[in-house]
């Protein structure tokens, strides 16, 4: 896979309260015909992997107040979202109108269950943030880097490069999720192979294997919690915005700007057939508008809109001070099985 160094502007904005997204200066009127059609349908159903209290409920409330269209949501993990939609589609009783995640869209598209449609944001976002066929558009960004316990590793003494991770002093002190996903060992392996080339990357990974890496079958968030608890000094492949959230609550944890990081797109898609297609289109248009992107930012998720920086702009790769490899859902889906085989061969 070719390297993808993508630069985006990181413009400093003051923190905004959630209510500010209703200000007319950032609002953009959707097409009136779409609004009218959505209001006629009256509601939509959203299958989401996002955290309900952190983002889903507040975002739904703002949308409902703005357009008078009810948002029903179902929270599930990535595999469950995929399975539910597959079962509904095959039974001819589709309930979901819209869904989010990493690469579920690939499986569902193969089954003909994804609508081709692009919101207005696709015209102004950088090209790598939307599918030219309209199958998905990025709504938020997940940047995967190591995290470390600052009691066990004082700030300033943490490893800062891939080569640093090979230092014998870190032997037996590092862990990663063994889940087959971009946010697990597979994703870290993929970043190495993409960045270093196949030959050099495999040579590096063989050296890393001598560090006695611990594979833990947990999510990236759960892995970070174990790092915070002191079970491991370093957790590879965690979401880099999570340490900030935990540190604000008193946890002794930080993240490492290991370059290049893996930038995985959190994407949204509309089902086919969607029972409330117009309401789903309006909702997707809303969440990818400046107004919706500010909701992501205010909920401590990382927006993708170049003009809406995260609360901490240093978290988002800019292509200069912080580099990343960006991967689309279809790239991740095609490469993860290969990376998982490397994990099985070298680290099991």
ZIFENVEN-V417747 format. One record per helix or strand of 3 or more residues. SS is the DSSP state (h for helix, s for strand). FROM is the first residue (numbers start at 0). TO is the last residue. If there is no record, write none. Layout:
# ZIFENVEN-V417747
ss=[SS SS]
from=[FROM FROM]
to=[TO TO]
This chain:
# ZIFENVEN-V417747
ss=[h h s h s h s h h h s h h s h h s h s h s s h h h s h]
from=[17 31 42 51 69 77 97 103 120 126 136 162 167 173 184 197 213 219 233 241 252 260 276 289 312 323 328]
to=[21 40 47 66 74 89 100 109 123 128 148 165 169 176 195 208 215 227 238 247 254 270 286 297 314 326 346]
